[in-house]
Amino acid sequence: MQQLTDKVAIITGGAGGIGRGLTTAFVAAGAKVLFVDVDDEAGLSLEQELGENARFLNIDLAAPGSAESIRDAALAAFGRIDTLVNNANSSTPAPLLDVDDANLDQVFESSFRPTLKLMQACHGALAETKGSIINFASGAGLNGDPNQGSYAAAKEAIRGITRVAANEWGPNGIRVNVVCPFALTDGVRWWSETYPEQAAHTVSTVPLGRIGDIATDIAPAVVFFASDASQYITGQTIMLDGGGIKLR
Ligand SMILES: NC(=O)c1ccc[n+]([C@@H]2O[C@H](COP(=O)([O-])OP(=O)(O)OC[C@H]3O[C@@H](n4cnc5c(N)ncnc54)[C@H](O)[C@@H]3O)[C@@H](O)[C@H]2O)c1
């Protein structure tokens, strides 16, 4: 049996970068996926590629009411919700002294706030299925990387509500975990080609000696957190970064 047979997942930011790999992997593992993105072209092409078990919804997560619309679309399409993957993010690096309201709003409205709103909107449906939530944070937040003030704040806020939800919703049978990836997306590829010395230094701090591959290093771990194989794990932050950061 496939790991996610008969499970229904919502994946935000599911048409691009890591999210595209997640949508593809979840469908390959037997899940039905409602994936959300603002990139219409990428979303429609992926929907066509993956067939009837993938449904694309073009919604800006920053729009009021988007969480309820996404939940209702998943229930209308597939009848239940087993997994919520809060992967979407949009942010602009800036030195802390230059972080203003617009810079904060961009990242909080695309990641922290939709993560919380979707968790709240899907709570009832996830309680029915004893479901799993997987939120995305970042080593940049854990490390306090320079120029990542607003991003670090939003990502650490996501880790904060993950622990609260694990405690509050454990009795409802809902698991909530965080993953922090390091993966070769177009953005990371651009960065490593533009700043090769910086990239080489970063890779030298990764014990496994390379940047992660979305399909073979990141997606299988997220599938695991959506599957019953992780049924006794909640409230955790798991680094998918080749060992660069070791949490205790
Ligand atoms: N790539 C890495 O190495 C890395 C490192 C640490 C953390 N992360 C985290 O992993 C997740 C995925 O990162 P990525 O590199 O694939 O990002 P990405 O920018 O490549 O993709 C993000 C996707 O989210 C979508 N999106 C952004 N804002 C949206 C909105 N308001 N409404 C709907 N869709 C929206 C984008 O269109 C895009 O398809 C993010 O949460 C990111 O912070 C990634």
Ligand as a Chemical Component Dictionary entry (heavy atoms), coordinates in Angstrom:
data_LIG
# 
_chem_comp.id                   LIG 
_chem_comp.type                 NON-POLYMER 
_chem_comp.pdbx_formal_charge   0 
_chem_comp.three_letter_code    LIG 
# 
loop_
_chem_comp_atom.comp_id 
_chem_comp_atom.atom_id 
_chem_comp_atom.alt_atom_id 
_chem_comp_atom.type_symbol 
_chem_comp_atom.charge 
_chem_comp_atom.model_Cartn_x 
_chem_comp_atom.model_Cartn_y 
_chem_comp_atom.model_Cartn_z 
_chem_comp_atom.pdbx_ordinal 
LIG N1  N1  N 0  14.336 26.637 -0.389 1  
LIG C1  C1  C 0  14.949 26.499 0.775  2  
LIG O1  O1  O 0  16.103 26.062 0.865  3  
LIG C2  C2  C 0  14.240 26.901 2.034  4  
LIG C3  C3  C 0  15.006 27.111 3.200  5  
LIG C4  C4  C 0  14.347 27.378 4.407  6  
LIG C5  C5  C 0  12.966 27.442 4.427  7  
LIG N2  N2  N 1  12.234 27.270 3.275  8  
LIG C6  C6  C 0  10.775 27.360 3.377  9  
LIG O2  O2  O 0  10.186 26.351 2.574  10 
LIG C7  C7  C 0  8.953  26.837 2.000  11 
LIG C8  C8  C 0  9.006  26.726 0.491  12 
LIG O3  O3  O 0  10.103 27.509 0.040  13 
LIG P1  P1  P 0  10.493 27.613 -1.506 14 
LIG O4  O4  O 0  11.943 27.902 -1.535 15 
LIG O5  O5  O -1 9.934  26.470 -2.269 16 
LIG O6  O6  O 0  9.708  28.960 -1.898 17 
LIG P2  P2  P 0  9.311  29.476 -3.368 18 
LIG O7  O7  O 0  9.334  30.978 -3.265 19 
LIG O8  O8  O 0  10.156 28.818 -4.395 20 
LIG O9  O9  O 0  7.803  28.986 -3.537 21 
LIG C9  C9  C 0  6.780  29.511 -2.749 22 
LIG C10 C10 C 0  5.454  29.265 -3.438 23 
LIG O10 O10 O 0  4.420  29.912 -2.652 24 
LIG C11 C11 C 0  3.596  30.676 -3.514 25 
LIG N3  N3  N 0  3.061  31.829 -2.760 26 
LIG C12 C12 C 0  3.779  32.848 -2.219 27 
LIG N4  N4  N 0  2.947  33.738 -1.644 28 
LIG C13 C13 C 0  1.687  33.277 -1.821 29 
LIG C14 C14 C 0  0.394  33.769 -1.475 30 
LIG N5  N5  N 0  0.234  34.939 -0.840 31 
LIG N6  N6  N 0  -0.692 33.037 -1.813 32 
LIG C15 C15 C 0  -0.544 31.857 -2.477 33 
LIG N7  N7  N 0  0.645  31.345 -2.858 34 
LIG C16 C16 C 0  1.755  32.055 -2.531 35 
LIG C17 C17 C 0  4.508  31.125 -4.646 36 
LIG O11 O11 O 0  3.785  31.477 -5.817 37 
LIG C18 C18 C 0  5.391  29.882 -4.843 38 
LIG O12 O12 O 0  4.803  28.966 -5.756 39 
LIG C19 C19 C 0  8.819  28.282 2.497  40 
LIG O13 O13 O 0  7.991  28.310 3.640  41 
LIG C20 C20 C 0  10.238 28.677 2.857  42 
LIG O14 O14 O 0  10.284 29.690 3.830  43 
LIG C21 C21 C 0  12.847 27.028 2.093  44 
# 
loop_
_chem_comp_bond.comp_id 
_chem_comp_bond.atom_id_1 
_chem_comp_bond.atom_id_2 
_chem_comp_bond.value_order 
_chem_comp_bond.pdbx_ordinal 
LIG N1  C1  SING 1  
LIG C1  O1  DOUB 2  
LIG C1  C2  SING 3  
LIG C2  C3  SING 4  
LIG C2  C21 DOUB 5  
LIG C3  C4  DOUB 6  
LIG C4  C5  SING 7  
LIG C5  N2  DOUB 8  
LIG N2  C6  SING 9  
LIG N2  C21 SING 10 
LIG C6  O2  SING 11 
LIG C6  C20 SING 12 
LIG O2  C7  SING 13 
LIG C7  C8  SING 14 
LIG C7  C19 SING 15 
LIG C8  O3  SING 16 
LIG O3  P1  SING 17 
LIG P1  O4  DOUB 18 
LIG P1  O5  SING 19 
LIG P1  O6  SING 20 
LIG O6  P2  SING 21 
LIG P2  O7  DOUB 22 
LIG P2  O8  SING 23 
LIG P2  O9  SING 24 
LIG O9  C9  SING 25 
LIG C9  C10 SING 26 
LIG C10 O10 SING 27 
LIG C10 C18 SING 28 
LIG O10 C11 SING 29 
LIG C11 N3  SING 30 
LIG C11 C17 SING 31 
LIG N3  C12 SING 32 
LIG N3  C16 SING 33 
LIG C12 N4  DOUB 34 
LIG N4  C13 SING 35 
LIG C13 C14 SING 36 
LIG C13 C16 DOUB 37 
LIG C14 N5  SING 38 
LIG C14 N6  DOUB 39 
LIG N6  C15 SING 40 
LIG C15 N7  DOUB 41 
LIG N7  C16 SING 42 
LIG C17 O11 SING 43 
LIG C17 C18 SING 44 
LIG C18 O12 SING 45 
LIG C19 O13 SING 46 
LIG C19 C20 SING 47 
LIG C20 O14 SING 48 
# 
